[in-house]
Structures are given as C-alpha cells and as structure tokens.
Amino acid sequence: MSEKDQAWRKWPLARIEKEYSPSTCVPAIEPFLEQWVIRSRNAEQLLTCWKDLHWGKNPDETLDFFPAASSDAALLVFIHGGYWQEHSKDESLFAAPDSVANGVAFAAINYTLAPKAGVEKIVDQCRRAVAWLYERAEELGFDRGRIYVSGNSAGAHLAAMMLVKGWQKTVGLAEDAIAGAVLLSGIYDLEPLVGTYIDAPLHLTSSTAVGLSPIYLPLGRPVPLVVAWGENETSEFKRQSRNYASRLEAAAFPVSAFEIPGLNHFDIVFDLADRATVLGRATLELIAGSAPK
C-alpha cells in the first residue's frame, strides 16, 4: 500500500477512533436505526417470510427467507453490520420488499455477536449459512447458481470474505457458489481497529487482523461486484472502499465502484434493491446479468 494508505499509523488513537466511528457523520443514528426496524417489520407483514430458519445448531444461527414468485429466481443474501458486535437479522430485512418486487428472493443471515464469538468464527458462520442456503435452493425455491452476497459495514467485510480463495472447500461448496456481491460502506482492512474501543470485544492483534482482512487475502474466481459508499462518510471508510475496489479490479473482477451523493453509512442500505436509485439499479443489473438467456 502507498504511504498515504498507511497514514493512519501515525495518527493519535482519538483520530483513528473518530475515523472509524460512522456515527460522527450524522447528527444522531437513532432515527436511522428506528427506520431499519420499522421497514423490517413492514417487510414481515407485507410478504411471505420464513422466519428463524436454523442453518446451524446454535440458537442464534438462524436466517429469515423471503421467496420470490419464481422458483428459479436469484437470491440476494444480506449480512448486517454493527462491527461484529451489534444488531441482528431482525432489523435487517428492509431490502426484502424491493428484492421480491423485482423477482429476487431475499435472505438475511444471523450470526453470533462478539464477544461471544470472534471475527474468525463469525466469518465461518456466514459461510456456513450460505452453504446451507445453497444446499436447500430447490426446497426454498431459488436458483443455486445465482446467489449474490451483500452487506453493509462489517457485513460488507463478511460478504467480502466470500470472495477469498478456497473457503468453499471448507463447507463443501463448488468454487462458483457465489455469483456476485454488493458491498456497502465496508471495512476491508481490520488492522486500524486494533487497540481502539471497537476492538475491546474483538481482541484482535495486528497479525489476526491482517489474516481477516479481505484487502490482503488471495482472491478466488472473478465475479461481478458493486462497491458503494455514501458521500457522508469518514475519509477512512471512503479510502477503504476505493482501495478494495482497486484490488478487485487488478484481479480482473468486474467492479462498479461509486460514491452516492447525500447518503451516509446508515441510510445507504435502503437503496440496495430499489430500482428508483443508482445503487438499486446497479444491484438489479448485476443480478440480471446472471439470468438465463
């Protein structure tokens, strides 16, 4: 990485913590979190929703699934953020109505939060959840060849970890199990978090952080991606998104990377599958590219 990309190493702790605190860019986060909940409850009420499907043995290893009208639909999997220590699938269903309205099935994954689980375990959980969905594609009603992973913030990190080379073998999947990804306001280099308040329940070291950072890990087969972030985000979140998009492009991944005017770390998710928005169109065009001709 360039000297500019390593500048954070010379910053005082307070500056690093501010740069990695997305809430510093909005007057208050509560209104956005309230909208996550309201929109998620509306999705459950308006659509067919198969709640709390257990993809694993632990009580929190569950997911919610929204079928599309067609049994050969693509599937958009959403992984929530919260620095691996907050939130859940229950307030992460906001994109289901737009997905289903556009003929795409939707699933939101739940995972164990830190400090009960470390980042490495959470990565493994999300991969196993996707494997569970892949294996039950016919039963649930979607095309297992058209699974797209998405996520915001730490959820984008978890989705990006499915672009890493070789993980499919550990859960019994084919190398082409993931058709593409939509990564929103993500963190792809975890090392700046080491020693911050964010790290308190994560217990990262510089070594483990690098080993869990998509920016450094070998990439698998190229798949199309969207990498997006909001205008109202910290410079470090913007830098990380741009750097990771560049890394993907250098590895021959077809990448659409862009900043969205007026949006922030918390409301960018509402556009995920909304055809009336730039992000929504990019997501749906990405998915449409895999449709049978």
Backbone torsions as a table, in degrees:
resi	resn	phi	psi	omega
1	MET	NA	157.2	-178.4
2	SER	-74.0	167.1	177.6
3	GLU	-60.5	-36.8	178.6
4	LYS	-61.8	-37.4	-179.5
5	ASP	-73.3	-15.9	178.5
6	GLN	-101.9	6.7	-174.5
7	ALA	-58.9	-32.1	-177.5
8	TRP	-58.8	-24.6	-178.1
9	ARG	-63.3	-23.2	-178.7
10	LYS	-97.4	-0.3	-177.3
11	TRP	-82.3	150.7	170.5
12	PRO	-67.3	156.1	-177.1
13	LEU	-54.7	-40.6	-177.2
14	ALA	-59.8	-38.0	-180.0
15	ARG	-70.7	-41.7	178.1
16	ILE	-60.6	-45.1	-179.1
17	GLU	-63.3	-36.6	177.8
18	LYS	-67.5	-42.6	-179.6
19	GLU	-64.4	-28.7	-179.3
20	TYR	-103.5	21.3	174.6
21	SER	-115.2	93.8	-175.8
22	PRO	-60.5	-24.4	-178.4
23	SER	-66.1	-15.5	179.3
24	THR	-70.0	-11.9	-177.6
25	CYS	-97.1	-0.3	179.6
26	VAL	-130.6	153.1	179.2
27	PRO	-61.6	-36.8	178.7
28	ALA	-161.1	142.9	-179.5
29	ILE	-88.9	-18.4	-173.5
30	GLU	-56.3	-43.5	179.8
31	PRO	-60.0	-34.8	178.9
32	PHE	-70.7	-44.0	179.2
33	LEU	-64.2	-35.7	176.6
34	GLU	-63.2	-39.2	178.1
35	GLN	-66.9	-35.9	174.5
36	TRP	-55.2	-46.7	-177.6
37	VAL	-67.8	-48.3	-177.9
38	ILE	-59.1	-47.7	-178.5
39	ARG	-67.5	-33.2	178.7
40	SER	-69.6	-41.8	177.4
41	ARG	-64.9	-38.6	177.3
42	ASN	-62.3	-40.0	178.9
43	ALA	-61.1	-44.0	179.5
44	GLU	-62.5	-37.4	-176.6
45	GLN	-77.6	-33.3	-174.8
46	LEU	-86.2	-26.5	-171.0
47	LEU	-120.8	162.1	168.4
48	THR	-68.0	122.4	-178.3
49	CYS	-132.5	121.9	176.1
50	TRP	-93.8	102.1	-171.6
51	LYS	-84.0	145.3	167.1
52	ASP	53.4	45.6	173.2
53	LEU	-72.6	127.8	-176.1
54	HIS	-85.6	111.0	176.0
55	TRP	-91.6	-10.3	179.0
56	GLY	-142.4	-177.5	-174.8
57	LYS	-85.8	-26.7	-178.7
58	ASN	-73.9	150.1	-177.4
59	PRO	-57.4	-32.2	-178.0
60	ASP	-94.2	7.6	176.3
61	GLU	-92.0	76.7	-175.1
62	THR	-134.0	170.8	172.7
63	LEU	-152.3	160.1	173.4
64	ASP	-110.2	138.4	-175.8
65	PHE	-127.7	132.3	177.9
66	PHE	-116.4	109.4	-179.7
67	PRO	-72.4	149.6	172.2
68	ALA	-91.4	174.5	-177.1
69	ALA	-66.5	-33.2	-176.9
70	SER	-102.0	140.6	-179.1
71	SER	-77.6	-7.6	176.5
72	ASP	-109.3	24.9	179.5
73	ALA	-70.0	158.0	169.1
74	ALA	-72.9	163.2	177.7
75	LEU	-121.5	127.6	172.9
76	LEU	-103.2	115.1	179.7
77	VAL	-98.5	128.8	-179.9
78	PHE	-113.0	134.1	178.3
79	ILE	-118.4	121.4	-174.6
80	HIS	-74.7	159.1	176.3
81	GLY	-96.8	-153.9	-176.6
82	GLY	112.7	25.3	179.2
83	TYR	54.2	36.8	175.8
84	TRP	63.0	10.9	-174.1
85	GLN	-136.3	0.4	-179.6
86	GLU	-139.4	164.5	174.4
87	HIS	70.9	-178.6	-178.3
88	SER	-162.0	178.5	175.7
89	LYS	-63.5	-27.5	-170.9
90	ASP	-63.4	-26.5	176.3
91	GLU	-111.4	27.1	-177.0
92	SER	-125.4	30.7	-175.3
93	LEU	-105.0	9.3	-170.5
94	PHE	-62.4	-25.5	-178.2
95	ALA	-88.4	-4.6	-177.1
96	ALA	-60.8	-47.5	-178.1
97	PRO	-59.6	-44.3	178.8
98	ASP	-66.5	-38.6	179.1
99	SER	-61.8	-53.5	-177.2
100	VAL	-63.3	-39.9	179.1
101	ALA	-61.5	-26.0	179.1
102	ASN	-101.2	18.6	173.8
103	GLY	77.8	21.7	-178.2
104	VAL	-117.7	126.1	173.8
105	ALA	-68.1	156.4	-174.5
106	PHE	-135.9	140.2	174.5
107	ALA	-138.8	140.5	175.1
108	ALA	-117.7	127.5	-174.6
109	ILE	-93.5	138.1	170.0
110	ASN	-103.9	147.0	177.1
111	TYR	-144.4	165.3	179.5
112	THR	-71.8	132.6	-177.4
113	LEU	-88.9	150.9	170.8
114	ALA	-68.0	145.6	10.9
115	PRO	-89.8	2.3	178.6
116	LYS	-64.5	-29.1	177.4
117	ALA	-133.5	144.8	173.8
118	GLY	-86.5	172.5	-176.9
119	VAL	-61.7	-38.7	-179.5
120	GLU	-60.0	-43.6	178.8
121	LYS	-66.0	-39.9	-179.2
122	ILE	-63.6	-40.9	175.4
123	VAL	-57.5	-47.0	179.5
124	ASP	-62.1	-39.6	179.3
125	GLN	-61.9	-46.0	-178.4
126	CYS	-64.7	-38.2	176.6
127	ARG	-64.4	-41.7	179.5
128	ARG	-68.0	-33.6	176.8
129	ALA	-64.2	-42.5	177.4
130	VAL	-65.3	-39.4	177.0
131	ALA	-61.7	-40.5	178.4
132	TRP	-61.3	-43.8	178.3
133	LEU	-64.1	-44.8	-179.5
134	TYR	-57.1	-45.0	-177.1
135	GLU	-69.2	-22.0	-177.0
136	ARG	-111.6	23.6	-177.3
137	ALA	-57.9	-45.5	-178.1
138	GLU	-66.1	-42.5	179.6
139	GLU	-63.9	-41.9	-177.8
140	LEU	-81.8	-29.9	176.5
141	GLY	98.6	59.3	172.2
142	PHE	-154.5	169.4	-177.8
143	ASP	-87.4	112.6	-177.5
144	ARG	-65.0	-14.8	177.2
145	GLY	-85.1	0.4	-176.5
146	ARG	-131.0	53.1	177.1
147	ILE	-95.5	122.7	178.8
148	TYR	-115.2	130.4	178.7
149	VAL	-100.4	141.3	178.5
150	SER	-141.9	163.6	177.6
151	GLY	-177.7	163.6	177.5
152	ASN	-121.9	142.5	177.1
153	SER	58.3	-121.2	176.8
154	ALA	-62.5	-26.7	175.5
155	GLY	-67.0	-32.7	174.5
156	ALA	-67.7	-37.2	174.1
157	HIS	-59.4	-46.1	-178.1
158	LEU	-65.2	-37.9	176.4
159	ALA	-67.2	-40.1	179.4
160	ALA	-64.6	-28.7	177.9
161	MET	-67.8	-10.1	174.8
162	MET	-90.3	0.8	173.2
163	LEU	-97.1	-4.0	-178.6
164	VAL	-74.2	145.9	-176.9
165	LYS	-68.3	132.9	166.7
166	GLY	89.8	-9.8	-175.3
167	TRP	-65.7	-25.9	-175.7
168	GLN	-60.1	-34.5	-179.1
169	LYS	-61.9	-32.1	-176.3
170	THR	-70.3	-19.3	179.8
171	VAL	-120.3	12.6	174.6
172	GLY	75.2	28.8	179.9
173	LEU	-104.8	158.3	172.8
174	ALA	-73.5	158.4	-177.6
175	GLU	-63.2	-26.4	-177.1
176	ASP	-97.1	26.6	-175.8
177	ALA	-66.7	-27.8	179.5
178	ILE	-103.7	125.1	-177.6
179	ALA	-88.5	-20.9	-178.6
180	GLY	173.3	-179.6	-176.5
181	ALA	-151.7	152.8	174.3
182	VAL	-127.4	112.5	-172.8
183	LEU	-112.7	121.5	-173.7
184	LEU	-116.7	123.9	172.9
185	SER	47.9	48.4	-171.5
186	GLY	-88.0	169.9	172.6
187	ILE	-121.9	118.5	-171.2
188	TYR	-116.4	-5.7	173.6
189	ASP	-129.5	110.0	-174.1
190	LEU	-85.7	-11.5	-173.1
191	GLU	-59.1	-38.4	178.6
192	PRO	-60.4	-17.7	-178.7
193	LEU	-78.8	-19.5	-175.0
194	VAL	-60.4	125.9	178.4
195	GLY	87.1	-3.5	177.1
196	THR	-86.9	171.9	176.4
197	TYR	-62.6	-28.2	178.6
198	ILE	-62.6	-33.4	-175.0
199	ASP	-79.6	-13.1	-173.5
200	ALA	-50.5	-47.3	178.7
201	PRO	-87.2	-4.7	-175.0
202	LEU	-95.7	-31.3	178.7
203	HIS	57.7	46.5	177.8
204	LEU	-80.3	150.6	166.4
205	THR	-114.7	168.3	178.1
206	SER	-57.1	-39.2	-179.0
207	SER	-67.1	-49.0	-178.6
208	THR	-68.8	-32.3	178.9
209	ALA	-64.3	-44.9	178.3
210	VAL	-63.4	-40.1	-179.5
211	GLY	-68.4	-13.2	179.1
212	LEU	-114.4	17.5	-176.9
213	SER	-105.8	114.6	-179.0
214	PRO	-56.0	-28.7	-178.0
215	ILE	-61.9	-25.5	-176.6
216	TYR	-103.6	-14.9	-169.8
217	LEU	-87.9	149.5	179.6
218	PRO	-63.9	137.6	-176.4
219	LEU	-92.3	150.0	176.7
220	GLY	-84.9	-155.4	-178.6
221	ARG	-63.8	139.7	-179.2
222	PRO	-64.8	134.1	174.4
223	VAL	-133.8	156.4	-179.8
224	PRO	-70.0	145.1	-177.3
225	LEU	-140.7	155.1	163.8
226	VAL	-115.0	129.3	172.8
227	VAL	-121.7	114.7	-174.4
228	ALA	-134.6	155.9	177.5
229	TRP	-151.7	161.7	-178.0
230	GLY	-87.5	156.6	175.9
231	GLU	-62.7	-37.6	-175.9
232	ASN	-93.7	65.4	177.6
233	GLU	-131.6	164.8	179.4
234	THR	-70.6	159.5	-179.0
235	SER	-63.2	-31.9	179.7
236	GLU	-70.2	-39.5	177.1
237	PHE	-65.4	-38.9	177.2
238	LYS	-65.0	-44.6	180.0
239	ARG	-60.6	-44.2	-178.6
240	GLN	-62.3	-41.4	179.7
241	SER	-64.9	-45.3	-179.7
242	ARG	-63.0	-43.2	-179.4
243	ASN	-63.7	-42.8	-178.3
244	TYR	-68.7	-38.8	176.7
245	ALA	-60.1	-41.2	178.7
246	SER	-64.3	-40.3	178.2
247	ARG	-62.0	-42.6	179.1
248	LEU	-64.2	-44.7	179.8
249	GLU	-61.0	-39.6	179.7
250	ALA	-65.3	-23.0	179.0
251	ALA	-97.8	16.3	174.5
252	ALA	73.7	20.1	172.0
253	PHE	-78.2	131.8	172.9
254	PRO	-72.4	111.8	-172.1
255	VAL	-122.2	132.4	168.4
256	SER	-109.0	109.2	-176.0
257	ALA	-118.5	130.4	-177.9
258	PHE	-161.5	155.6	174.2
259	GLU	-97.3	140.6	-177.5
260	ILE	-106.0	116.1	-178.2
261	PRO	-58.4	138.7	172.2
262	GLY	82.1	-12.5	-176.8
263	LEU	-98.5	162.2	-179.9
264	ASN	-128.0	-174.1	-175.7
265	HIS	-61.3	-23.2	-171.3
266	PHE	-106.2	-23.9	-179.6
267	ASP	-104.6	-6.5	178.2
268	ILE	-60.1	-29.5	-176.6
269	VAL	-65.1	-25.1	-177.0
270	PHE	-68.1	-20.0	-178.2
271	ASP	-89.6	-3.1	-167.3
272	LEU	-46.4	-48.6	-177.3
273	ALA	-126.0	20.7	-179.1
274	ASP	-86.9	109.8	-174.8
275	ARG	-62.3	-19.2	180.0
276	ALA	-77.6	-3.6	-177.4
277	THR	-116.5	160.4	178.3
278	VAL	-61.2	-46.1	-179.5
279	LEU	-65.3	-45.7	-179.4
280	GLY	-59.5	-42.9	178.6
281	ARG	-64.5	-40.9	179.2
282	ALA	-63.0	-41.6	178.8
283	THR	-63.3	-48.6	-176.2
284	LEU	-69.4	-33.9	175.1
285	GLU	-67.6	-38.1	176.5
286	LEU	-58.8	-47.7	-178.5
287	ILE	-68.5	-40.0	-179.4
288	ALA	-62.1	-27.1	-179.3
289	GLY	-63.2	-19.3	-179.9
290	SER	-99.2	1.4	-177.0
291	ALA	-68.2	144.1	177.3
292	PRO	-59.2	136.4	-178.9
293	LYS	-78.8	NA	NA
